[in-house]
């Protein structure tokens, strides 16, 4: 049964007026949540299916509609330089503003929300769940967290009051206005998933722009957020030398050598059947990044690989030893330095 966009819709707790939109001619609403900037006609939805136009007003239908919830190690995001060894209560909702055919969470990202079937968890309830389960923070993840913008703006201040940190695991395609209010509300860290060069975005992500993602990553650092970059390396898509070099050079130019850069292994999912990324390809990408000046490049999704550890870029000392998502040892000093040579490690502890 299709969702009817009528006054009945407004009675559900997951339906709230959208934070960012402009009214246009003919009762059309211009969504300003992400850089798709969908022009949504009355009675219609935007690209992601989470913003609907009812009588000229734009509404989100995912406010507190939690599709998935679990307590995860922060390393799973992955954040390697942000409160290592801590746990974040991680939640997501439905749908996405991208169309990646290799999506690992397609069971929720490729399904649109229905307020009639929603599992509503209020921001207050979510903070209480996090505290009861001994979590150190919150993480909006699983699908694109920008689609929970309005919810995040209510959640983050409450979490801060309980001394919890707040994180986003994002494709990074929000508008600058949205990013700014998230930072003001209490967002502490954001992981940007960079797919590849402009050609990759155009071909596989329905015409979005890589430049917008890098712009937002740079702005997030300017706002004082902790930033880490992840590149899922996919055979035949973004694993060629030119694409990898361009990504590393862009990373250095926009974010600097100290920002962590993760090259993670792809496995076939959803509609994509390319073979898993060879480990040697990930090692090649990591070596390229290191040779060009990235101080903390990582290999991800390869348990027990030596480059899932944090090494001192100055003296080669093993600083943080990991096994999958577990921290085996953390030798970074209380002052945030290498215990052997004193190199200052950019680490939030």
Secondary structure, DSSP 8 states (H G I E B T S, - for coil): -----SGGGGGSTT-EE-SSEEE-GGG-EEE-SBTT--EE-TT-B-TTSSEEEETTEEEES-TTB-SEEEEEEGGGTT-SSBSTT-EEEEEE-S--S---TT-TTHHHHTS---GGG--B--HHHHHHHHHHTT-SEEEE-SS-GGGGHHHHHHHHHHHHHTT-EEEEEE---B-HHHHHHHHHHT--EEEEE---SHHHHHHHTTS--HHHHHHHHHHHHHTT-EEEEEEEE-TTTT-SHHHHHHHHHHHHHHH-TTS-EEEEE---BTTB------HHHHHHHHHHHHHHT-SSEEEES-TT-GGGSEE-TTT--EEEEEETTEEEEE---TTSB-TTT--B---B-
